[in-house]
Amino acid sequence: MMVQYYLRELLRGTVEPLLLFLIAELPMHGYHIIKELEKRSQGYLKFKASTIYSALRRLEEDGLVLSSWQQVPQKQRRRCYELTERGREILDTKLGEWQKFYIAVSKVINS
């Protein structure tokens, strides 16, 4: 139980930057984002749909992503998300912070 709580707390600050990163590569819809996170993390990152969609709404409200409805052949319409210029700026800042954090933690662990 403690491990799950710890993991949940670690993930809390990473959801939105991860979404920005994926959307920066290629505009995509929420379900695709969920599956891409799981695939790239080899199953480690498994988010509930409600977590991802809530984060996408916050990002849109903050002006970091835009959404539009797209018709998918022989399927329902899907809301597709793309990064705004402000979203790119925030992503660049976040990636820089992550790299510094990763380097610092690696130095502590590998000393």
PyMOL commands that place a pseudoatom at each C-alpha (Angstrom):
pseudoatom trace, name=CA, resn=MET, resi=1, chain=A, elem=C, hetatm=0, pos=[0.000, 0.000, 0.000]
pseudoatom trace, name=CA, resn=MET, resi=2, chain=A, elem=C, hetatm=0, pos=[2.817, 2.414, 0.870]
pseudoatom trace, name=CA, resn=VAL, resi=3, chain=A, elem=C, hetatm=0, pos=[4.537, 1.666, -2.448]
pseudoatom trace, name=CA, resn=GLN, resi=4, chain=A, elem=C, hetatm=0, pos=[1.357, 2.512, -4.386]
pseudoatom trace, name=CA, resn=TYR, resi=5, chain=A, elem=C, hetatm=0, pos=[0.995, 5.795, -2.484]
pseudoatom trace, name=CA, resn=TYR, resi=6, chain=A, elem=C, hetatm=0, pos=[4.639, 6.691, -3.146]
pseudoatom trace, name=CA, resn=LEU, resi=7, chain=A, elem=C, hetatm=0, pos=[4.309, 5.901, -6.849]
pseudoatom trace, name=CA, resn=ARG, resi=8, chain=A, elem=C, hetatm=0, pos=[1.093, 7.914, -7.091]
pseudoatom trace, name=CA, resn=GLU, resi=9, chain=A, elem=C, hetatm=0, pos=[2.851, 10.911, -5.524]
pseudoatom trace, name=CA, resn=LEU, resi=10, chain=A, elem=C, hetatm=0, pos=[5.813, 10.575, -7.911]
pseudoatom trace, name=CA, resn=LEU, resi=11, chain=A, elem=C, hetatm=0, pos=[3.501, 10.425, -10.913]
pseudoatom trace, name=CA, resn=ARG, resi=12, chain=A, elem=C, hetatm=0, pos=[1.399, 13.390, -9.805]
pseudoatom trace, name=CA, resn=GLY, resi=13, chain=A, elem=C, hetatm=0, pos=[3.987, 15.922, -10.971]
pseudoatom trace, name=CA, resn=THR, resi=14, chain=A, elem=C, hetatm=0, pos=[4.824, 14.121, -14.186]
pseudoatom trace, name=CA, resn=VAL, resi=15, chain=A, elem=C, hetatm=0, pos=[1.461, 13.629, -15.876]
pseudoatom trace, name=CA, resn=GLU, resi=16, chain=A, elem=C, hetatm=0, pos=[1.159, 17.020, -17.537]
pseudoatom trace, name=CA, resn=PRO, resi=17, chain=A, elem=C, hetatm=0, pos=[4.772, 17.282, -18.767]
pseudoatom trace, name=CA, resn=LEU, resi=18, chain=A, elem=C, hetatm=0, pos=[4.509, 13.756, -20.204]
pseudoatom trace, name=CA, resn=LEU, resi=19, chain=A, elem=C, hetatm=0, pos=[1.322, 14.723, -22.030]
pseudoatom trace, name=CA, resn=LEU, resi=20, chain=A, elem=C, hetatm=0, pos=[2.961, 17.867, -23.413]
pseudoatom trace, name=CA, resn=PHE, resi=21, chain=A, elem=C, hetatm=0, pos=[5.936, 15.814, -24.604]
pseudoatom trace, name=CA, resn=LEU, resi=22, chain=A, elem=C, hetatm=0, pos=[3.811, 13.266, -26.462]
pseudoatom trace, name=CA, resn=ILE, resi=23, chain=A, elem=C, hetatm=0, pos=[1.495, 15.867, -27.974]
pseudoatom trace, name=CA, resn=ALA, resi=24, chain=A, elem=C, hetatm=0, pos=[4.522, 17.897, -29.122]
pseudoatom trace, name=CA, resn=GLU, resi=25, chain=A, elem=C, hetatm=0, pos=[5.686, 14.901, -31.161]
pseudoatom trace, name=CA, resn=LEU, resi=26, chain=A, elem=C, hetatm=0, pos=[2.339, 14.298, -32.804]
pseudoatom trace, name=CA, resn=PRO, resi=27, chain=A, elem=C, hetatm=0, pos=[-1.153, 15.651, -32.124]
pseudoatom trace, name=CA, resn=MET, resi=28, chain=A, elem=C, hetatm=0, pos=[-3.202, 12.768, -30.727]
pseudoatom trace, name=CA, resn=HIS, resi=29, chain=A, elem=C, hetatm=0, pos=[-6.381, 11.859, -28.892]
pseudoatom trace, name=CA, resn=GLY, resi=30, chain=A, elem=C, hetatm=0, pos=[-6.620, 10.866, -25.238]
pseudoatom trace, name=CA, resn=TYR, resi=31, chain=A, elem=C, hetatm=0, pos=[-6.900, 7.099, -25.670]
pseudoatom trace, name=CA, resn=HIS, resi=32, chain=A, elem=C, hetatm=0, pos=[-3.841, 7.102, -27.942]
pseudoatom trace, name=CA, resn=ILE, resi=33, chain=A, elem=C, hetatm=0, pos=[-1.925, 9.065, -25.293]
pseudoatom trace, name=CA, resn=ILE, resi=34, chain=A, elem=C, hetatm=0, pos=[-2.825, 6.515, -22.612]
pseudoatom trace, name=CA, resn=LYS, resi=35, chain=A, elem=C, hetatm=0, pos=[-1.676, 3.619, -24.788]
pseudoatom trace, name=CA, resn=GLU, resi=36, chain=A, elem=C, hetatm=0, pos=[1.510, 5.423, -25.882]
pseudoatom trace, name=CA, resn=LEU, resi=37, chain=A, elem=C, hetatm=0, pos=[2.532, 6.138, -22.273]
pseudoatom trace, name=CA, resn=GLU, resi=38, chain=A, elem=C, hetatm=0, pos=[2.005, 2.502, -21.369]
pseudoatom trace, name=CA, resn=LYS, resi=39, chain=A, elem=C, hetatm=0, pos=[3.874, 1.247, -24.430]
pseudoatom trace, name=CA, resn=ARG, resi=40, chain=A, elem=C, hetatm=0, pos=[6.892, 3.553, -24.098]
pseudoatom trace, name=CA, resn=SER, resi=41, chain=A, elem=C, hetatm=0, pos=[7.241, 2.842, -20.384]
pseudoatom trace, name=CA, resn=GLN, resi=42, chain=A, elem=C, hetatm=0, pos=[6.955, -0.898, -21.048]
pseudoatom trace, name=CA, resn=GLY, resi=43, chain=A, elem=C, hetatm=0, pos=[3.822, -1.077, -18.907]
pseudoatom trace, name=CA, resn=TYR, resi=44, chain=A, elem=C, hetatm=0, pos=[5.163, 0.902, -15.947]
pseudoatom trace, name=CA, resn=LEU, resi=45, chain=A, elem=C, hetatm=0, pos=[3.048, 4.014, -16.540]
pseudoatom trace, name=CA, resn=LYS, resi=46, chain=A, elem=C, hetatm=0, pos=[-0.606, 3.050, -16.416]
pseudoatom trace, name=CA, resn=PHE, resi=47, chain=A, elem=C, hetatm=0, pos=[-2.942, 5.979, -15.992]
pseudoatom trace, name=CA, resn=LYS, resi=48, chain=A, elem=C, hetatm=0, pos=[-6.691, 5.913, -15.582]
pseudoatom trace, name=CA, resn=ALA, resi=49, chain=A, elem=C, hetatm=0, pos=[-8.546, 7.581, -18.426]
pseudoatom trace, name=CA, resn=SER, resi=50, chain=A, elem=C, hetatm=0, pos=[-10.051, 10.065, -15.962]
pseudoatom trace, name=CA, resn=THR, resi=51, chain=A, elem=C, hetatm=0, pos=[-6.552, 11.161, -14.892]
pseudoatom trace, name=CA, resn=ILE, resi=52, chain=A, elem=C, hetatm=0, pos=[-5.454, 11.791, -18.472]
pseudoatom trace, name=CA, resn=TYR, resi=53, chain=A, elem=C, hetatm=0, pos=[-8.637, 13.561, -19.558]
pseudoatom trace, name=CA, resn=SER, resi=54, chain=A, elem=C, hetatm=0, pos=[-8.621, 15.784, -16.457]
pseudoatom trace, name=CA, resn=ALA, resi=55, chain=A, elem=C, hetatm=0, pos=[-4.999, 16.731, -17.139]
pseudoatom trace, name=CA, resn=LEU, resi=56, chain=A, elem=C, hetatm=0, pos=[-5.798, 17.444, -20.801]
pseudoatom trace, name=CA, resn=ARG, resi=57, chain=A, elem=C, hetatm=0, pos=[-8.641, 19.753, -19.732]
pseudoatom trace, name=CA, resn=ARG, resi=58, chain=A, elem=C, hetatm=0, pos=[-6.286, 21.613, -17.357]
pseudoatom trace, name=CA, resn=LEU, resi=59, chain=A, elem=C, hetatm=0, pos=[-3.679, 21.968, -20.106]
pseudoatom trace, name=CA, resn=GLU, resi=60, chain=A, elem=C, hetatm=0, pos=[-6.321, 23.319, -22.457]
pseudoatom trace, name=CA, resn=GLU, resi=61, chain=A, elem=C, hetatm=0, pos=[-7.642, 25.758, -19.840]
pseudoatom trace, name=CA, resn=ASP, resi=62, chain=A, elem=C, hetatm=0, pos=[-4.055, 26.967, -19.292]
pseudoatom trace, name=CA, resn=GLY, resi=63, chain=A, elem=C, hetatm=0, pos=[-3.625, 27.566, -23.028]
pseudoatom trace, name=CA, resn=LEU, resi=64, chain=A, elem=C, hetatm=0, pos=[-0.938, 24.898, -23.428]
pseudoatom trace, name=CA, resn=VAL, resi=65, chain=A, elem=C, hetatm=0, pos=[-2.912, 22.656, -25.779]
pseudoatom trace, name=CA, resn=LEU, resi=66, chain=A, elem=C, hetatm=0, pos=[-5.746, 23.122, -28.237]
pseudoatom trace, name=CA, resn=SER, resi=67, chain=A, elem=C, hetatm=0, pos=[-8.327, 20.500, -29.023]
pseudoatom trace, name=CA, resn=SER, resi=68, chain=A, elem=C, hetatm=0, pos=[-10.500, 19.855, -32.034]
pseudoatom trace, name=CA, resn=TRP, resi=69, chain=A, elem=C, hetatm=0, pos=[-12.944, 17.145, -33.008]
pseudoatom trace, name=CA, resn=GLN, resi=70, chain=A, elem=C, hetatm=0, pos=[-11.809, 14.832, -35.785]
pseudoatom trace, name=CA, resn=GLN, resi=71, chain=A, elem=C, hetatm=0, pos=[-13.814, 12.199, -37.581]
pseudoatom trace, name=CA, resn=VAL, resi=72, chain=A, elem=C, hetatm=0, pos=[-12.098, 8.817, -37.615]
pseudoatom trace, name=CA, resn=PRO, resi=73, chain=A, elem=C, hetatm=0, pos=[-13.161, 6.508, -40.479]
pseudoatom trace, name=CA, resn=GLN, resi=74, chain=A, elem=C, hetatm=0, pos=[-15.961, 4.172, -39.362]
pseudoatom trace, name=CA, resn=LYS, resi=75, chain=A, elem=C, hetatm=0, pos=[-15.660, 5.290, -35.740]
pseudoatom trace, name=CA, resn=GLN, resi=76, chain=A, elem=C, hetatm=0, pos=[-16.950, 8.009, -33.480]
pseudoatom trace, name=CA, resn=ARG, resi=77, chain=A, elem=C, hetatm=0, pos=[-15.405, 11.447, -33.582]
pseudoatom trace, name=CA, resn=ARG, resi=78, chain=A, elem=C, hetatm=0, pos=[-12.425, 11.934, -31.291]
pseudoatom trace, name=CA, resn=ARG, resi=79, chain=A, elem=C, hetatm=0, pos=[-11.045, 15.011, -29.628]
pseudoatom trace, name=CA, resn=CYS, resi=80, chain=A, elem=C, hetatm=0, pos=[-7.485, 15.516, -30.853]
pseudoatom trace, name=CA, resn=TYR, resi=81, chain=A, elem=C, hetatm=0, pos=[-4.973, 17.598, -28.904]
pseudoatom trace, name=CA, resn=GLU, resi=82, chain=A, elem=C, hetatm=0, pos=[-2.094, 19.689, -30.223]
pseudoatom trace, name=CA, resn=LEU, resi=83, chain=A, elem=C, hetatm=0, pos=[0.468, 21.907, -28.529]
pseudoatom trace, name=CA, resn=THR, resi=84, chain=A, elem=C, hetatm=0, pos=[0.269, 25.688, -28.573]
pseudoatom trace, name=CA, resn=GLU, resi=85, chain=A, elem=C, hetatm=0, pos=[3.341, 27.908, -28.777]
pseudoatom trace, name=CA, resn=ARG, resi=86, chain=A, elem=C, hetatm=0, pos=[3.027, 28.580, -25.047]
pseudoatom trace, name=CA, resn=GLY, resi=87, chain=A, elem=C, hetatm=0, pos=[2.820, 24.814, -24.488]
pseudoatom trace, name=CA, resn=ARG, resi=88, chain=A, elem=C, hetatm=0, pos=[6.120, 24.374, -26.356]
pseudoatom trace, name=CA, resn=GLU, resi=89, chain=A, elem=C, hetatm=0, pos=[7.778, 27.007, -24.191]
pseudoatom trace, name=CA, resn=ILE, resi=90, chain=A, elem=C, hetatm=0, pos=[6.542, 25.362, -20.986]
pseudoatom trace, name=CA, resn=LEU, resi=91, chain=A, elem=C, hetatm=0, pos=[7.616, 21.934, -22.258]
pseudoatom trace, name=CA, resn=ASP, resi=92, chain=A, elem=C, hetatm=0, pos=[11.133, 23.195, -23.009]
pseudoatom trace, name=CA, resn=THR, resi=93, chain=A, elem=C, hetatm=0, pos=[11.368, 24.597, -19.477]
pseudoatom trace, name=CA, resn=LYS, resi=94, chain=A, elem=C, hetatm=0, pos=[10.058, 21.383, -17.918]
pseudoatom trace, name=CA, resn=LEU, resi=95, chain=A, elem=C, hetatm=0, pos=[12.456, 19.205, -19.913]
pseudoatom trace, name=CA, resn=GLY, resi=96, chain=A, elem=C, hetatm=0, pos=[15.373, 21.329, -18.745]
pseudoatom trace, name=CA, resn=GLU, resi=97, chain=A, elem=C, hetatm=0, pos=[14.219, 20.964, -15.135]
pseudoatom trace, name=CA, resn=TRP, resi=98, chain=A, elem=C, hetatm=0, pos=[13.816, 17.196, -15.524]
pseudoatom trace, name=CA, resn=GLN, resi=99, chain=A, elem=C, hetatm=0, pos=[17.303, 16.804, -16.975]
pseudoatom trace, name=CA, resn=LYS, resi=100, chain=A, elem=C, hetatm=0, pos=[18.860, 18.741, -14.086]
pseudoatom trace, name=CA, resn=PHE, resi=101, chain=A, elem=C, hetatm=0, pos=[16.837, 16.730, -11.573]
pseudoatom trace, name=CA, resn=TYR, resi=102, chain=A, elem=C, hetatm=0, pos=[17.783, 13.418, -13.195]
pseudoatom trace, name=CA, resn=ILE, resi=103, chain=A, elem=C, hetatm=0, pos=[21.484, 14.323, -13.222]
pseudoatom trace, name=CA, resn=ALA, resi=104, chain=A, elem=C, hetatm=0, pos=[21.398, 15.401, -9.561]
pseudoatom trace, name=CA, resn=VAL, resi=105, chain=A, elem=C, hetatm=0, pos=[19.568, 12.258, -8.397]
pseudoatom trace, name=CA, resn=SER, resi=106, chain=A, elem=C, hetatm=0, pos=[21.887, 10.053, -10.481]
pseudoatom trace, name=CA, resn=LYS, resi=107, chain=A, elem=C, hetatm=0, pos=[24.914, 11.659, -8.842]
pseudoatom trace, name=CA, resn=VAL, resi=108, chain=A, elem=C, hetatm=0, pos=[23.516, 10.969, -5.368]
pseudoatom trace, name=CA, resn=ILE, resi=109, chain=A, elem=C, hetatm=0, pos=[22.602, 7.368, -6.174]
pseudoatom trace, name=CA, resn=ASN, resi=110, chain=A, elem=C, hetatm=0, pos=[25.813, 6.551, -8.047]
pseudoatom trace, name=CA, resn=SER, resi=111, chain=A, elem=C, hetatm=0, pos=[28.247, 8.158, -5.556]
for i in range(1, 111): cmd.bond("trace and resi %d" % i, "trace and resi %d" % (i + 1))
show_as sticks, trace
zoom trace
